[in-house]
Amino acid sequence: MKRTKRFRKALRGLDGMIVWVHDIAEDAAVDGLSRQHLQDLVIVRLLDSGIKALGIGNVPEPRGNPWLNVFVNTVKAHELYFISITVRLDEVVRPVRSQGTKTIGTTWEVSDTVVVDKGILAKEAEKLIDDLIEYFVYDYRVENPS
């Protein structure tokens, strides 16, 4: 991992989450990267690991309204792409100093970067996301061993 900031204990007791892969740059979409395909990959990967994962609009939302956000940032230079992917769990939190206040905070995060040829953009982005989701699955299982 080139950059990583994981807070494993924040996953303890997590019942499930909404998964959202954010918009993909237009040039990356033209070169084969699909937001919906990546979203489906993440949801299926989590479900196959025994973790409840929902798309937007599913009712009821999990307790604490946790969202597993996947950000895919790309920069194209000729035939190459720089890809930066962040997987981040955001949920309702209460600051210790002000228990009556609720806000959205990041409780778990991991990211990585890679440079790839445009011909393998989709394949490499999928692999990188799968690697990052594996960190999430591992941390989730450590904190929720049942």
N, C-alpha and C positions, 0 to 999 in steps of 0.2 A: 504494500500500500504506500503510495506516495504521500497521501494526506489522510489522516484518520483521527476521528474523535468519537469514541464509542462510550456510551454510558450504560453498560450491561444491566445494572441493578434497576434501571428505570423500566425495564421490560417485565419485571416480576409482576404477576397477576394480570397481565394484559390479556383481555378476552378475545380480541380481534381488532381489525383496523380497516379503514377505508384505504384503498390503494389508488394513487393518481400519478400517472406519468404526464409531466407537463409538456407543453407544445414543443415541437421539434422545428429547428430552422428550416426554412423553405428549400434551400439548396440541398440540405441533407435529406429531406423528404424526396426530392427529385432524384437523388442518388440512391434511393432504396430504403431509407430509414422510416419506419412507420410507428407513430405514437401508439396507435391502437394495438398493433402487434406486440410492442414492448409491454404495454399495460397487461395484455392477456398473458404474456410470458411470466410476468411478476406474480400475478394472481394465481396462476396454475402452479408455479414453483412453491408459493407459500401454502396453498391448499394441499399439494402433494407432501409437504412437510408437516401437515397436521395443524397448520396455523390458519385460523379463520380470517379470510381476506375478502373484502367486499368491494364492489365498484360503487361509484357515486349513485345516490338515490335509494340505496337499500335501507329498509327500515326493519327493526330499529337500529340506530347507529350504536356502535359499541360504547360502553361506559367511558367517559372522559373524552369522547369524540376524537380518538387517535387517527391520524392520517399518516400513512407511509407515502411520502412524496418522493418522486424520482425526477431529478432534473438532469436533462441531457443537453449539454452545451457543446456546440461544434463551431469550429472556425475552418473554413476551406481555404487552401492555398494551392492553386494549380490542381495537381492530381492527389494531393494529400489532405487529410483532415486531422485536426487536433480535436480530441474528444475529452471532455471533462464530465464525469457523471457523479452526482451526489445522491445518496439514498438517505432520507432524513425522516425521523418520526417526530411529528408535531402533535401536541395534545393540550388539553386544558390543564393548566397548572395554577397553584396558589403560592405566591411569595411567602416565605416564612415570616417576614416582617409585617405582612398585611393579609392575614388568613381570609378576610372577607372579599379580597380582590381575586378575580379569576381572569386569566389571560391565556393566550396561546404561546407555548414555548417549545423549543426543540429539546427533546429528551434523549435522543439517540441519533448519531450521524456517522456516516462513513463516505469517503469519496476517493476517486482515483482518476488518473489521466493517461492517455495513450495517443500516439500519432500513428495513423494508418493510411494505407492507399485507399482511394475512393472506391475501388472495386471490391473491397472487403469491409466497407464501412458498417453495413448492417450486421454482418457476422461478428465483427470485433466488438461492436456496441453491445450486442446480445451477450457475448461472453463476459464482457466487463460487468454488465448489470448482474448476470448470474453469479459472478464471483462476489460482488458486493452483497447480494441477497443472501448468499451462503454465510457471510459474516453475521447478518441479521438472524438467520435461522439458528446458527450456532449459539449466539448470545441468548436468544429466546429460549432455546432448549436448556441451557445452563440455568437460567433463572426460573424456568417452568418445567421441571423434570418429569412431571406426571405424564 
